[in-house]
């Protein structure tokens, strides 16, 4: 199982405080993840703070998404297409990554799959109220897990406009608009609060061509993406030549999936040229659309060819799947950092976190970093209402360093570790360095 990574350490930090402390934190930071933090706060009080307990909601959410994809594909195309889509979804590397991530994006993916399923039922049943209510509720959950998930609404607007008229009574359009409006109005308070905390994503930059190409990660590596596109195209071409694609099959499926797959990323790209907000995890909820398209193509190819295509997709995805399940599968390996510290620490050891955000690493595990004296800490996370606490003033840090003989230093995403400014004028000597994936762990000792 991969180690917790820096964002999961933030989840640990948020859920290790009292409920009132959590609410205080959300008034300063991460209000967009507030509903998720409340869920995990309850979860860990029932099951503990282990990796399995933290990640269980995400794993269950991805399983639910696979089930929803299956039933959506069955309703729009066929039982075989639905099954192929569900199995394809389970094989995609991004699905496994986020199913093992104690963050809200798996829940967002499930909510997006649910909203799309309820839209299909709403259209099939002529706009009946119960499906409109289910659709509105799923959009509210989608927005609570990630406000950018609401970009599914303009995608669904295109779907409603594109579906063949005989599949869509006027009541469906009216019910859909009403449900979407109700969901957006219900989320206005969260939108306002999130806008007030927009400085949290100030580190993001406008996405360029590399980010556009990286959307292929919704399916997987370049080879896996190419194979999926070719297999889907060949399957649909085979079905068309055999005159098995008639009116309504599978016309409704691409009308649902293509806007779902294109509109949210494209909208976020355009928005981010003005107010940067794009990062890959914000579009993961589009993955079910890709799985539905691929599953339809595999099913159209026939039983034998479709099964062979699915096996090929699984095999091409296998290297990434194996890598993501290793200790460094989430890039950060905080577990290993903690194991090193736990092995070599001595009473009275101190730690420095020269880079903003690294302090949250200490919350990930109950041994190692958390046991060290953080000489740079001003107010704790709970006291300051932040994820990782605040830094003390430089004179305070210097005074604290005067009473320690060994200092651990963590630096991330640098080609080589450098001597931190806090130690520059003090007689500490670097005695050992460990490189753990993208992190450097350095041990300095006092040398009089």
N, C-alpha and C positions, 0 to 999 in steps of 0.2 A: 504494500500500500504506500502511495506517495506521502512524503512528509507534508505537514501543514505548510502553506506558503504565507507570504506577508499579509495578503488580504484575509486569509483565514485566521491569522493571528489577531487581526482587527476584530473579527467575529468573536474570538475567545475573549478579548479584552472587553468588548461591549457587554458580553453576557456573564462576566465574572463579578459584576457589581450588583448592588441592590436594584430593585425595580425603579425606585425613585431616582437612583443614580443613573440608570439607563435613560429615563425620561429627561433628566438634566443634560445628559450628553447629547441627546437628539435635538435639544434646543440650540445646540452649538454646531454640531456636525452630523452628517449621515442621516438626516431626516428622511431622505429618499429610501433608505433601507430600514426605516423604523419598524414597519410591520414584520419584516423578516427577523429583525433582532428580537422582537417580542416573542415570535414563534420559537426561536432557538433558545431564548431565555427560559421559556417554559420547558422546552425539550431537555435541556441539560439538567434541570432540577429533577427530572424524572429518570434520566439515563446517564447523567454525568458528562464530563467534558472530554471524553475520549474522542479520537479521530472518527471512530465508527458512529458514535452518538451524534457528533456534530454534522456528519455528512449524510446521515440516514434520511432526513427530509429531502435532500437533493436526489438521492438514489431512488426514493419512492416516486418523486415527481417525474423523473425521466422514464420510469416504468409506466406511470400513468400516461405520459405523453405518447409512448409507444402504443399503448392500448387505444388511445384516442385517434392516433394516426391510422391504426388498423381499421377501426370502425368507420372513419371518414372515407378512407379508400374504398371500403366495401360498399358504402352508400353511393359514392360518386361513380364508381367503375364496376368493381366485382369483388367477391370475397378473396380471390387469388391476388388481385392487385393490392387489396388492403393488407393481406398477410405479408406480401413481398415488401410493401412500404414499411410496415412495422419492423420487420427483420432487418431491412436496410438501415433504418434509423438506429437500431441497436448496435449495428456494426460500425457506424461512423465514429471516428476518433474524437471529434468534438463532444459527442454525446457522452462518451465515457469520461472525458476530462471533467465536464461540468457535473456529471453525476457523482463525482468524487470531490466536489468543491463545496465547502461550507459557506456559500454565498447564494444570493437569491436567484441566480440566472436559470437554474434548472426549474425552479418553480415558475418563473416567467415563461419558460418554454412550454410547460404543461398548461399554463393559463392561456397562452396563445393557441395551442392545439385545441383546447376546450372551446374557446371563442369561435374558432373556425368550424368545429363540429356543430356547435349550436346554430351557427349561421346556416349551415346546410340543412339542419332540421327545421329551422324557421322557414326556409324556402320551400322545403318539401311539404310542410304542413300548412302552407298558405298563409303564414303570418300569425299562427296561433300564439296567444299571449304567454303561455308558459315557456315557450322557447325564446321569446323575446326577453323575458325576465332572466332566464338562464344566461342568455347572451350578455345582457347588461351586467349581471353579477360577475361573469368571467372577465369582462373588460375592467371592472373595478379591481378584481384581484390582479389582473395583468398590470394595471397602473401602480398598484401598491407594491408589487415586486420590483418594478422598474418603470418609471414614467415614460421612458423611450419606447416601451412596449406598445404604447398607445398609437405609435406610428402604424400599427396594424389597422387602425380605423380607416385611414385614406386608402389603404390597400383593399380593404373590404368594400369600400365605396366603389372602386373600380370593378370588383367582382360582381357586386349587385347590378352594376350598369351593364356588365358584359354577359351575364347569364342569359341564355335563350329565353324569349318572352314566355313561352308556354310553361317554363319552370318557375315563373315569377309572377305572382298576382300583384296588383297594385298595393294590396294590404301589406305585402312583405316589405316593400320599400318604405312604407310609412312606419311600420313597426321597427324596422332596422334603424332608421334615422332617430326615432324616438329613443330607442334603447341606447344608441351611441351617445346621444345628447345627455341622457340621464347619467350615464357613466362618467362622462367628462365633467359635468357639473358637480357630481359627488366628489371628484378628485381635485377640484379647484383649490381647496385649502392646502393640500399637499403640494400642488404646483407652486403656489405662492411661497410656501415655506422653503421649497427646494430652490426657487429662484434666489431667495435671500442667502442661500448657502452655496451659490454657484462658484464661489472662489475655490471650493474644494477640488474642482476639476481644472484649476488654473494651470496645472502642469501639462495639460493636453495641448497639442498643436494642430493646426488645420491639416486634415489628411491629404496626402498626395497620391500619386499613382501606385506607390507600394501598398498603401492601405486598400486601394481599390482591388488590386490583384490578390491581396490577402483575404478577401471575402471568400475566395475559393476554399478556405479552411472550413467553411460550413460543411463541405463534403470531405475534404482531407487533402492529402498531398497532391502535387500536380499529376502524378500518375494515376492516382485513384480518381481524381476529378475527370481526367480525360477518359478513363475507362467507363465511368458512370455516364458521361455524356454520350459516348459512342454506343454503349449498350442500350441506353434509353432510346436514342434515335433509331437504332437498328430494330428494336422491338416494335416501335410504333410504325416504322416503315413496313415491316413484315405484316403487321395487322392491317395496315391500309391496303397493301397489295392483295391480301386475302379477303378484302371487302368486309372486314370485321369491325371497322370503325364506322359506325353509323351516326345519325343525328343524335346528339346528346351523349354519345360515348366516344371518347372521354372528354368532350368539349367542356363540360362543367369543371373538370378537375384543373386543367391549365388556367381557366378563368379564376379559380381560387388561388392556385399556387404561384403563378407567375407574378401577380401583383404583390403577394406575400413575400416572395423571394427578392423582389427588386425595389419596391417602393420604400420600405423602411431604411435599408442601407443608403439608397440614393438620397432620400430626404435628409438623413443624418449627415451625409457627406456635404450637401449643400448648406445646411444649417451651420456646420462646423467651419465653413469658410469665414463666417461672421463671428460666431461664438463657439470656439472649439469644444466639442463634446463627444467626438467619435472615439470609440475604442472597440475592439472586436467583440468583447463580451456583451456589448449592448445590442448586438444583432443576432446573437445565438438563437433567439426565439424564432428566427426564420428557417432554422434547420429542418423542421418538419415538412416545410414546403418542398425542399429538395428531395427528401425521402419519399414523399408522395409521388413526385414526378418520376423518380428512378424506379420505384415499385411498380408504377403503371407500365413503364417501358418493359420491365422484366416480365410482368404478367402477359403483356401483349406478344412477347416472343414465343410463348408456348410453355408448356410444363417443363420439358427437358431443357430447352435452351434458357428459359428463365431461371431455373434452378442452377444451371451451370454459371450463368451470369452472376447470381447472388454469391455463389462460392468464390468466384473471382474477386468480387468486391470485398468479401471477408478476408481473403488472402492478402490483397493489396493493403488493407487496413491493419493487418496484423502487426507489422513492425511498429507502427505508431501506438497501437493498443498496448503492446508489451512495454514500450518505453514509458508510457503514461502510468503504468502500474508499478514502476520502479520507485525507489526512495526519492529520486530527484525528478519524478514525473511532472511536478508542478514548478520546475526550475529551482525555486528556493528549496533548500534542504535544512530547515530549521532543526529538525530532529537530530541530524548529524552534528550540527553546531552545539546543541545542548549536550549530546553524548560526549563530545570532546571536552567541553567545560566541566561536566560532571566528573570526568575521569581525572583531570589535571588541576582542578581548582584547589585552593587552600583557604582556610579561614581568614577573613579580612580582605579577600580579593575584591577589586573594584572593576567596573566596566565603563567604557566610554562608547557613546553612540554619536559619532560626529555628523552623521547624515540624518536629515529629518525623516521620520517614519520608521527607522530601524529599531527604535525602542520597543515597538509593538511586538517584535520577535520574542521578547521575554515572556509575553502572555501565552505563547503557544503551548508550552509544556511545563509541567510542575517541577522540573529538575533543570540544572544547568544555569542558564542565563538568569532566570528569576531569582536565583540564590545569591547573585553577586550584588555588591553595593553600587548602585547607579549614582556616581558622583556628579553627573550632569543634571540630575532630576531636580526640578524646582517644585512644582505641584504635581501630585500623582494624577493618574488618569481620572480617578473618581473625584478628586478635589477640584480639578480644572474643568471637568465635564468634557474631556477630549478622549480620543482613542488611546493615546500613548503618554499623556502628561505633557508638561512644559519644561523647558530648559531653565536651569538656574543661571544667575548672572555670573559672568566670567570670574570676578574675584572670589565668589563662593566656591566655584569649581576648583580654582587654584588652591584655596585653603583646604578643601577636602583632599585633594591629591597630595598635600603635604603630610598626610597621616597614613598613607598606604604605601606598600612596597611592591605590589604586583597589580598591573592593570591589563585587562582584556579590552581589545578594540575590534569592533565589527565595521567593515566597510563593504558596500555592495555595488555591483555593476561598474567596477573600475578595472582597468587592465592589470594594475599592480597596486598593492597597498602603499599608502604614504603615511608619514608620521603626522598624527593629528595635531592641529594647532594648540590644543590644550596641553600637549606634552613638549612643545617646541623648546621651551626655555627651562625644562626640568630635567634632572639627570636620570632619565629612564632609558634603558637599553632594550632594544628588540631582541628577544631570545628565541622566539619560535613563531612560525607562520603556518597556517593551514588554509588551503584553498578548498572550498566546498561549493561546487557549482559556480554561481555568480557572486558568492560571498567570500570575503577574506576575514579570517579570524587570527588576530595577532596578540601575542602575549609580551608585555613589557615588564621588566623588573627594575627596581630602584638601584642605581649604581652610584654610590657616594664618591 
